[in-house]
Amino acid sequence: MADINMENFAVPDFVPERYVKELARSCVGGEELQQQKVKIEGLAEETASALKRNVYENYMQFIETATEISHLEAEMYKLSHLLSDQRTVLTNLSQASILGNDNTLSPESIDNHDLEAERAEEERKNKLNLITEKVEGCMNLLDISDRILLHEGDLLEIDAEENTALQRMHVYLFNDCLMLTCWISNRRGPMRYKFLTSYPISTIAVVNVRDLGTVKQAFKVLAFPDTRVFQCNSLAIKKDWLDKFESAKKMHIEKETSNQKKKESQEKVKAEMLESPSLSVEELPSPQIATLPDWLADVIEELDVLIVERHFQKTYDLMTSAQKTLTTEDFIKHPQRTDILKKIDQKQKALTEILLKELDVTQNWSPRGGLRSSRYPIQILNKFNMTSQACELFLDICSQTVKAHVKGVQLEGSILSYVKQVGDVFFCSLSDALTEFTMLFPKNKISSFVVWASLQLRILMSQIVKQIFTPQCALETLLNCVQSLRDQCTLFCEFGLDFRFQLNSYLRTPIKRALQEYRDKIVDSMKAKVTEDKWTPVNMHTKAGTNRFLIQMTDMGINLTKYVINETWIDLSSSTIWFTQSVMTVQNIGIKIVTEEMMDVVDICIFAIFNARLELSAGSDSSYSQKNFTFLLEVLIPLMLRLYKEEVGYDNETLLGLAKEYGVSVAPPKKSNITKYTSNEYL
């Protein structure tokens, strides 16, 4: 049969069902089929790792592409505004009268015009009052004296990214704003809709959306920073909405133009009055005030453009430059100074709201940008004396980033490899967050980071404890997992923060429970082992098996070479060997897995296991049983006491008391009479 490689799966007409049938037909026996399965799984793992590697290599390109898309959307928003302004100017030019003739009106026509105006005003108020009665939580529509309803209707809102239907809405278009409402499902009384939001007509742009898939007869409303897509029932309705939006824009621009002309005419009249020679000496104007530079006169419009284009750093620089310029002696008494400063403060509030929304993890935040994507907004907020809010939002971003990275680790293979990967990912994410935090915030905020990091460590340990501290997990595996976490936590101390105490405190209870459960298992199994024991030497059958057993026991710390009989027999019973392995495992692993203040847990476990075993053998009449009993007292207990002291530095008082109770004398280790030098200075 041909070898399995990627070329078999890369053909255009590949059919999985047919391939599996051919593979099952060509394989002889289940063993060969199992081998082919292993090869296919290996190819799948290689493909998955290659895909991950490609994603990591192109990660920055993904971020740059997302940034470019955001910039293009801002450019489209600006371009739509420019096209709308140009269309309005062309319309005004086409409607301008070349001859400039004025039609004279008769008194009768003036009276009729007044009646029609009163009737139109009454009709306008009735329409607005009717809308107020239908919409729950509606704003006061009569606040604006010249507000009129241009169009209304039902529209289906579409998700701008996934092109899926969101909700059915009823939309009202006025000459100065766009009001969005939703249907009330269980309505009572005259209220039919619920007020959602409104956008000033000067801040929105309407863009046509071409038909794509299921999205047809749709248009997009750009109201920075929101983007809403609405779908109409027919092409005629869509055209009607677009025309009404264009009319609303035109009316708004005409109103702004007329207001500007009126303001200029008033200023011109005031200037002429000041220049009149009839004024007295006291009424003469004060000395001329310096004119504002062009950039300072247009600073508010420029700030709007920069905010829409998301150039936040340039926005801040322009604000500070304008504020410094207006505080100089040349402009300290300028009549427009107060108005400009007030508008700059409003733009500053708008900018801070946008920056806070940028850092809010609940506002469609994605971890793909990483922590660096929040660097510039935080720096600007710090300059606005909003360090506390910025710190809180940054730590929320760090929490979501750590959560996403840890969640990305899959539980595949052994539990030890999973714990190593999770610990590596967690502490690497923590170090990245600490590096970025110290760069962005002053030193007096480091306490906030310490509290946050402790909380994240507690969340991580609660997840890991549930996964590794289970009855199915061996005691040696627990030791390796705990040691891996401690090593990684020790490496993190190089960054200046030591969380080893918190880590050990989170592990104290589960470690104690695991040792007690292991002790109970040994004590419960011990009675059956001793009762069923035939009290005969154990046969290892082969010399190689005997050597493997001796090496295993030597690794635990006990040498049983002198108990070998005829190369394949061990002169100890099966229950004695099992007990020796069990109690030595508890001591060796327990000493390493617990901390210094938890050594009493290990002492109690060893004492309970030994005491239960000695009580079972104390009343036995069998000579071989007594021989094994002597081995436990004269060989195993002294050996365990010596190993315990070498590892910990002091005696196991509970086990030593048990040994004295059974008459075992433990001799202290022999001291050498040879003087040892700590250096070669005297040699």
Sequence and secondary structure as in RCSB ss.txt:
>XXXX:A:sequence
MADINMENFAVPDFVPERYVKELARSCVGGEELQQQKVKIEGLAEETASALKRNVYENYMQFIETATEISHLEAE
MYKLSHLLSDQRTVLTNLSQASILGNDNTLSPESIDNHDLEAERAEEERKNKLNLITEKVEGCMNLLDISDRILL
HEGDLLEIDAEENTALQRMHVYLFNDCLMLTCWISNRRGPMRYKFLTSYPISTIAVVNVRDLGTVKQAFKVLAFP
DTRVFQCNSLAIKKDWLDKFESAKKMHIEKETSNQKKKESQEKVKAEMLESPSLSVEELPSPQIATLPDWLADVI
EELDVLIVERHFQKTYDLMTSAQKTLTTEDFIKHPQRTDILKKIDQKQKALTEILLKELDVTQNWSPRGGLRSSR
YPIQILNKFNMTSQACELFLDICSQTVKAHVKGVQLEGSILSYVKQVGDVFFCSLSDALTEFTMLFPKNKISSFV
VWASLQLRILMSQIVKQIFTPQCALETLLNCVQSLRDQCTLFCEFGLDFRFQLNSYLRTPIKRALQEYRDKIVDS
MKAKVTEDKWTPVNMHTKAGTNRFLIQMTDMGINLTKYVINETWIDLSSSTIWFTQSVMTVQNIGIKIVTEEMMD
VVDICIFAIFNARLELSAGSDSSYSQKNFTFLLEVLIPLMLRLYKEEVGYDNETLLGLAKEYGVSVAPPKKSNIT
KYTSNEYL
>XXXX:A:secstr
     HHHH STT  HHHHHHHHHHH  HHHHHHHHHHHHHHHHHHHHHHHHHHHHHTHHHHHHHHHHHHHHHHH
HHHHHHHHHHHHHHHHHHHHS SS       HHHHHHHHHHHHHHHHHHHHHHHHHHHHEET   GGGSTT  EE
EEEEEEEE TTT  EEEEEEEEEESSEEEEEEE TT  SS  EEEEEEEEGGGEEEEEE  BTTB SEEEEEETT
EEEEEE SSHHHHHHHHHHHHHHHHHHHHHHHHHHHHHHHHHHHHHHHHH TT  STTS  S      HHHHTHH
HHHHHHHHTT HHHHHHHHHHHHHHHTSTTTTT TTHHHHHHHHHHHHHHHHHHHHHHH TTTT  GGGTTGGGH
HHHHHHHHTT HHHHHHHHHHHHHHHHHHHHHTS   S HHHHHHHHHHHHHHHHHHHHHHHHHHS GGGHHHHH
HHHHHHHHHHHHHHHHHHSSTTS HHHHHHHHHHHHHHHHHHGGGT   HHHHHHHHHHHHHHHHHHHHHHHHHH
HHHHHHH   S EE SSHHHHHHHHHHHHHHT   GGGEETTTEESS HHHHHHHHHHHHHHHHHHHHS GGGHH
HHHHHHHHHHHHHHHHHHT   HHHHHHHHHIIIIIHHHHHHHHHHHHSS  HHHHHHHHHTT          S 
  SSSTT 
